[in-house]
Amino acid sequence: MRKDIHPDNYRLVAFKDMSNDQYFITRSAADTKDNITIEGVEYPLIKLEISSFSHPFYTGKMKFIDTAGRVDKFRNKYKKHYESKDKE
């Protein structure tokens, strides 16, 4: 194996699914500024929008997640178009 190609800073990190507040702990070298305390132990935190806890492929359920307000942005952008159709 080649030396010095892998990061040296592997540590336990908590990955949290923000759509349902589930988390899992695994080793990672990813950088993060946030921390979370789980069962009295503090871990670096990486926030996820979707994971196997909430993805329809794994859960078998369809779930609508609007984390960035995309639906509201769309409605505001095309508000005039829909208002004119409602008057007809």
N, C-alpha and C positions, 0 to 999 in steps of 0.2 A: 504494500500500500504506500501511496505517496504521503509524505509528511507535510505538515503546515498548510493543508488545504481546507481543514474543517475549523469552525470557530471553537474557541476554548471556553466561552462563557455560557455553556449549557447549564441551566438551572430549572427548578420547578417553577412553572408559570400557570396561573389560573386563566382559562379562557371562559368568558361569560357570554351566553346568548342573551342579548338585550331584549328580545321579543318575549321571552318567558322566564327570565331570571334563573335559568339553569346554568350550571358551570361544570367544568371538568379540569383536572389538574394533570399536566404532563410536562415533560422536559422540553425546553425551547431556548433558542438563542436570540429570539426576537426582542427588539428594544421596546420599552414602554415607560410611560411616566406615571401611570396610575398604579395603585396598590389596593389589595382587598384582604381582609382578615377572614379566614375560614377556619372554624374550630380552634381559634386561638393562635393560629399561625398566619403570618403576613406573607402574601405572595404578590409578585408583579401581576398586573391585570391587563389582559388583552380583550377588548370588547368586540363581539361579533354581531352582525345583523341577523345572521341565520346560521344554524348548525344542524347537526343530525337530530337535535331535540325538537326542532321546529320545521325542518324541511319536509314538504309533502311526500317525497319519495320514501323517507324513513318512517314517518308517522302514519301514512295512509290517509291523512286528512288534509283537505285544502284549507288554507288559512291565509287571509288577506293581511299583509303587513305593510303599513304606510309609514315608514320610519322617517322619511324626509319630507312629508307633506306633498307628495307628488300629485295626489288627486286634487287637492285644493289649488295647487299651482295650475293644473290643467283646466279646472273649472273657471278660475279667474281669467286665464288667458283667452278662453273661448266663450266667456260669459255673454258678450254682445251677440254672438252668432246664435246662441240658444235662445236668448230673449226675443230675437226677431222671429224665430220659428214659432215660439209660443203664441205670438200675437196673431198669426195667420189663421 
